[in-house]
Amino acid sequence: MSLDGCGLVCKYLLVLFNIIFAVVGLAFLGLGLWLRFSNDTKGIFDIESLNSSAFVITVTVLIILGSVMLIVVAFGDYGACNENRCALQVFSALLALLALAEIVVGVLAYSRSDEVGVYMAEFYSSMYALYMKNADPAIGVTLTFIHNMLHCCGVTGIKVLEVPQGTCPKPDGFLEHIAMPNCPGVITKIFDRKAPLVLGIFLGTGALLIVALICSSILCRKIRLSMLSLQYIILTSSTPVLASPQPQSPSQVLSTTYSYSYQDPVVYTPLTTTIIHGVPIP
């Protein structure tokens, strides 16, 4: 069905949004499943005393969040590409729930920034210890990403003592060749001193989800209007327009047409009435 300019813009924006959302969801789900079922880390989940640790909680959140994001992407892509209103309505409902969850988590992280920082630092220390023990390549990639994003190196920051130096970023100055900021301290400071920034990231993500929700609602409405206009065109084209009746001549009052296309219609002339001696004779 045909969409106007606004509908097409919303459609392609939703497709682009779902592509980005799918990449992030696959990254979360893949990392969570790797940490959960890897031979080097799955033993942590079998210890009951560690079931409430930051590492176990974070891995579980990664798996759940990645799965939910992929489910949202499935409905969004199907609804946008096939212009399906039902799928778009489910997509909009899931986006609304995710946006609400983002805002709630952002407010909680802002109000309890010190506790969140400690949990995240504990999660990093657990991953660092696992990498020191087994040199898991997936954990190494994750540590490299964290080190470059936060510009820190290991749990001490002293490059001589840090064994996984390959995951550390390039030093900016001469002093950083000797010592760099340690990652647990940097993580704690980010959540403690830059709590408004963390809140802004969560709120910004929630705002992005709301924009996608608005685009989905507009596209759903445009699809509905397009369907209504298409039905109107079909009805008007299938119903002939009755012209004003033309007066017929008395000689063509009665007519009979045949279903055969090669036969011409037979026209009967009306009979006249003659009165003979007061008796009407046809």
Backbone torsions as a table, in degrees:
resi	resn	phi	psi	omega
1	MET	NA	154.9	-174.6
2	SER	-87.2	136.6	176.3
3	LEU	-118.2	151.9	177.8
4	ASP	-82.5	-173.0	-175.2
5	GLY	-61.1	-43.8	-179.5
6	CYS	-64.2	-41.3	179.0
7	GLY	-64.3	-40.5	178.8
8	LEU	-66.6	-39.8	178.4
9	VAL	-62.1	-45.6	178.8
10	CYS	-63.9	-36.8	-179.9
11	LYS	-63.5	-48.6	-177.7
12	TYR	-72.4	-30.9	174.2
13	LEU	-64.5	-40.1	177.6
14	LEU	-65.8	-38.5	177.6
15	VAL	-63.4	-45.2	178.2
16	LEU	-63.2	-43.3	178.3
17	PHE	-60.5	-42.3	-178.3
18	ASN	-68.7	-31.8	176.6
19	ILE	-64.6	-47.3	178.6
20	ILE	-63.5	-42.8	-179.9
21	PHE	-62.7	-37.3	179.8
22	ALA	-67.8	-40.0	179.2
23	VAL	-63.5	-45.0	179.2
24	VAL	-65.8	-42.2	179.4
25	GLY	-63.3	-41.6	177.0
26	LEU	-64.4	-37.9	178.0
27	ALA	-64.2	-45.9	178.4
28	PHE	-62.1	-47.4	-177.3
29	LEU	-67.3	-41.5	179.3
30	GLY	-64.1	-44.0	178.9
31	LEU	-65.3	-42.3	179.9
32	GLY	-64.0	-42.8	179.6
33	LEU	-67.8	-36.8	178.2
34	TRP	-63.8	-46.2	179.9
35	LEU	-69.0	-27.7	-178.6
36	ARG	-79.4	-39.6	-172.1
37	PHE	-112.9	6.2	175.6
38	SER	-68.2	145.8	-179.0
39	ASN	-62.8	-23.6	-178.0
40	ASP	-86.7	-19.0	-174.5
41	THR	-121.3	-17.3	-175.4
42	LYS	-67.8	-19.3	177.2
43	GLY	-66.9	-23.4	179.5
44	ILE	-65.1	-34.7	-176.8
45	PHE	-76.1	-14.4	178.5
46	ASP	-85.8	-9.6	179.7
47	ILE	-92.0	117.9	-175.2
48	GLU	-65.1	-32.0	-178.0
49	SER	-70.7	-15.3	-178.8
50	LEU	-103.7	6.3	-176.5
51	ASN	-66.9	-21.9	179.5
52	SER	-102.8	9.7	-178.6
53	SER	-72.6	162.7	-178.2
54	ALA	-64.9	-33.8	-179.4
55	PHE	-64.7	-48.3	-178.6
56	VAL	-64.5	-43.0	-179.2
57	ILE	-64.2	-43.4	-178.5
58	THR	-66.0	-41.3	178.6
59	VAL	-64.4	-41.5	178.2
60	THR	-63.2	-41.8	178.3
61	VAL	-63.9	-39.6	178.7
62	LEU	-61.5	-42.7	-179.4
63	ILE	-66.6	-46.3	-178.5
64	ILE	-65.5	-45.2	-178.4
65	LEU	-64.4	-43.0	177.8
66	GLY	-63.1	-39.4	178.8
67	SER	-65.3	-43.9	-180.0
68	VAL	-64.2	-40.6	179.7
69	MET	-63.4	-39.9	179.0
70	LEU	-68.9	-35.2	175.9
71	ILE	-64.4	-42.7	177.7
72	VAL	-61.8	-42.3	179.5
73	VAL	-63.3	-38.9	-179.6
74	ALA	-60.8	-46.6	178.4
75	PHE	-67.2	-40.5	-177.9
76	GLY	-66.0	-45.2	180.0
77	ASP	-66.3	-43.0	179.9
78	TYR	-64.4	-42.7	-179.1
79	GLY	-68.1	-39.7	-178.3
80	ALA	-74.8	-43.2	-176.8
81	CYS	-73.0	-37.9	-178.6
82	ASN	-97.9	0.4	179.4
83	GLU	54.2	50.0	-178.8
84	ASN	-99.8	119.4	-176.2
85	ARG	-69.3	-38.5	-178.2
86	CYS	-62.9	-46.1	178.7
87	ALA	-64.0	-37.8	178.5
88	LEU	-67.1	-34.5	177.7
89	GLN	-67.6	-41.4	175.5
90	VAL	-64.4	-41.9	177.2
91	PHE	-59.4	-42.4	179.6
92	SER	-65.6	-40.6	179.1
93	ALA	-64.3	-42.8	178.3
94	LEU	-66.2	-38.2	177.5
95	LEU	-64.3	-39.0	178.3
96	ALA	-62.7	-41.6	177.9
97	LEU	-65.5	-41.8	178.9
98	LEU	-65.3	-41.2	179.0
99	ALA	-63.8	-41.5	177.3
100	LEU	-63.8	-41.2	178.6
101	ALA	-64.8	-39.1	178.5
102	GLU	-61.5	-43.7	-178.7
103	ILE	-66.3	-42.5	-179.8
104	VAL	-64.5	-45.1	179.4
105	VAL	-64.3	-39.0	177.9
106	GLY	-62.7	-42.2	178.2
107	VAL	-65.7	-41.8	178.7
108	LEU	-65.9	-40.3	178.0
109	ALA	-65.1	-33.3	177.9
110	TYR	-71.8	-40.8	-178.4
111	SER	-74.3	-26.8	179.7
112	ARG	-123.4	49.6	-174.7
113	SER	-64.3	-34.5	-179.2
114	ASP	-67.5	-42.0	179.1
115	GLU	-67.3	-40.9	179.0
116	VAL	-64.1	-39.3	177.6
117	GLY	-62.7	-39.8	178.3
118	VAL	-65.7	-41.7	179.2
119	TYR	-64.1	-43.5	179.8
120	MET	-66.6	-37.7	176.5
121	ALA	-65.9	-36.1	176.7
122	GLU	-67.2	-39.3	177.4
123	PHE	-63.1	-42.5	178.0
124	TYR	-63.1	-43.7	-179.6
125	SER	-62.2	-36.5	178.0
126	SER	-65.6	-44.1	178.4
127	MET	-65.7	-38.3	179.1
128	TYR	-64.2	-42.4	179.0
129	ALA	-65.3	-38.8	177.7
130	LEU	-65.1	-38.5	178.9
131	TYR	-69.0	-37.6	177.1
132	MET	-64.2	-30.9	-176.8
133	LYS	-83.9	-43.6	-170.1
134	ASN	-118.5	-13.9	-178.2
135	ALA	54.9	47.0	178.9
136	ASP	-67.1	127.8	-177.5
137	PRO	-64.4	-34.6	178.9
138	ALA	-65.2	-41.5	177.1
139	ILE	-67.5	-35.3	177.4
140	GLY	-62.6	-41.8	176.8
141	VAL	-63.5	-41.0	178.4
142	THR	-64.2	-42.9	178.3
143	LEU	-64.5	-40.1	178.1
144	THR	-60.7	-42.4	178.5
145	PHE	-63.4	-43.6	179.6
146	ILE	-65.1	-43.4	-178.2
147	HIS	-63.5	-42.8	-179.8
148	ASN	-72.5	-33.7	-179.6
149	MET	-71.1	-40.6	-177.1
150	LEU	-97.7	-6.8	-177.7
151	HIS	53.1	62.8	178.5
152	CYS	-142.7	172.7	-176.5
153	CYS	-146.9	107.4	171.5
154	GLY	67.7	-167.7	-177.3
155	VAL	-90.4	-15.5	179.6
156	THR	-111.4	-34.0	-177.2
157	GLY	88.0	-12.7	179.8
158	ILE	-86.1	115.0	-171.7
159	LYS	-66.6	-25.0	178.8
160	VAL	-68.8	-34.7	-177.8
161	LEU	-87.9	-17.1	-177.4
162	GLU	-85.0	117.4	179.9
163	VAL	-72.3	-48.4	-179.1
164	PRO	-79.9	65.6	-177.7
165	GLN	-70.3	-20.8	-179.4
166	GLY	-67.0	-17.3	179.1
167	THR	-91.8	-7.9	-176.9
168	CYS	-83.2	150.7	179.5
169	PRO	-76.3	171.0	177.2
170	LYS	-72.4	136.3	179.5
171	PRO	-68.4	146.3	-179.7
172	ASP	-86.2	-29.4	-177.6
173	GLY	-137.7	-176.7	-178.3
174	PHE	-66.5	-39.3	-177.9
175	LEU	-67.3	-29.4	-179.7
176	GLU	-74.0	-12.2	171.5
177	HIS	-68.9	-23.1	179.8
178	ILE	-95.5	-49.0	-178.0
179	ALA	-144.8	139.5	176.1
180	MET	-121.5	165.2	177.1
181	PRO	-61.3	138.4	177.8
182	ASN	-80.7	144.9	-171.4
183	CYS	-68.8	-42.0	177.6
184	PRO	-58.4	-39.9	178.1
185	GLY	-67.4	-39.0	179.3
186	VAL	-65.6	-41.3	-180.0
187	ILE	-64.3	-43.9	179.6
188	THR	-63.3	-40.3	-179.6
189	LYS	-67.8	-36.5	-179.8
190	ILE	-61.7	-47.1	-178.8
191	PHE	-76.5	-20.2	-179.1
192	ASP	-91.3	-50.2	-175.7
193	ARG	-88.9	-27.4	-177.6
194	LYS	-113.0	41.6	178.0
195	ALA	-61.3	-40.1	175.9
196	PRO	-60.4	-34.0	177.1
197	LEU	-65.8	-41.8	177.5
198	VAL	-62.7	-43.5	177.3
199	LEU	-61.6	-40.6	178.6
200	GLY	-63.9	-36.4	177.9
201	ILE	-64.5	-44.7	179.0
202	PHE	-65.4	-43.8	179.3
203	LEU	-66.7	-37.3	177.0
204	GLY	-64.1	-40.1	176.0
205	THR	-64.4	-40.9	176.3
206	GLY	-62.9	-39.1	177.3
207	ALA	-64.5	-38.1	176.7
208	LEU	-62.8	-40.1	177.0
209	LEU	-65.6	-36.8	178.7
210	ILE	-66.8	-38.0	176.4
211	VAL	-62.1	-43.7	176.7
212	ALA	-63.2	-36.2	177.1
213	LEU	-63.9	-41.6	178.4
214	ILE	-64.6	-43.2	178.0
215	CYS	-61.7	-39.5	178.5
216	SER	-65.1	-40.9	178.7
217	SER	-65.8	-41.3	178.6
218	ILE	-64.6	-44.2	179.4
219	LEU	-63.1	-39.6	178.0
220	CYS	-62.8	-40.8	178.8
221	ARG	-67.6	-40.4	179.4
222	LYS	-65.5	-37.3	177.4
223	ILE	-64.5	-39.8	178.9
224	ARG	-64.4	-45.3	178.3
225	LEU	-64.4	-37.4	178.3
226	SER	-65.7	-38.6	177.5
227	MET	-66.0	-40.1	178.5
228	LEU	-65.1	-42.4	178.9
229	SER	-66.1	-35.9	178.3
230	LEU	-66.1	-41.4	176.7
231	GLN	-63.2	-39.3	179.0
232	TYR	-63.8	-40.8	179.7
233	ILE	-65.1	-41.2	179.8
234	ILE	-64.4	-42.8	-179.2
235	LEU	-66.4	-42.9	-178.1
236	THR	-71.3	-32.0	179.4
237	SER	-77.6	-28.4	-179.8
238	SER	-86.1	-14.2	179.8
239	THR	-101.1	115.2	-178.3
240	PRO	-70.9	149.8	178.1
241	VAL	-86.4	123.8	-178.5
242	LEU	-81.2	119.9	177.8
243	ALA	-80.3	165.9	179.1
244	SER	-67.8	132.4	-175.8
245	PRO	-63.7	138.4	179.1
246	GLN	-91.6	138.2	178.2
247	PRO	-66.3	136.5	-178.7
248	GLN	-96.4	150.9	177.5
249	SER	-76.8	153.4	-179.7
250	PRO	-59.7	-24.4	-178.9
251	SER	-78.2	-6.0	-177.2
252	GLN	-128.1	45.2	179.6
253	VAL	-77.1	-45.1	-179.1
254	LEU	-107.7	133.0	178.4
255	SER	-146.6	148.7	178.2
256	THR	-130.0	131.4	177.9
257	THR	-112.2	149.5	-179.8
258	TYR	-106.8	154.3	-179.4
259	SER	-74.3	-9.9	-179.6
260	TYR	-85.6	131.2	-174.4
261	SER	-72.7	-21.2	-175.9
262	TYR	-89.3	-2.6	179.9
263	GLN	-102.7	138.1	176.5
264	ASP	-84.7	148.9	179.0
265	PRO	-65.8	146.2	178.7
266	VAL	-97.9	126.4	-177.6
267	VAL	-107.0	128.0	177.9
268	TYR	-103.4	134.0	176.7
269	THR	-85.9	142.9	-179.5
270	PRO	-68.8	145.1	179.3
271	LEU	-78.0	142.6	177.1
272	THR	-93.6	155.0	-179.7
273	THR	-109.6	128.5	-179.5
274	THR	-116.2	134.5	-178.1
275	ILE	-102.9	115.5	177.0
276	ILE	-117.2	118.1	-179.9
277	HIS	52.9	39.6	175.3
278	GLY	80.9	-0.8	179.7
279	VAL	-107.8	118.4	179.3
280	PRO	-69.2	124.3	177.7
281	ILE	-117.2	126.3	-179.6
282	PRO	-73.3	NA	NA
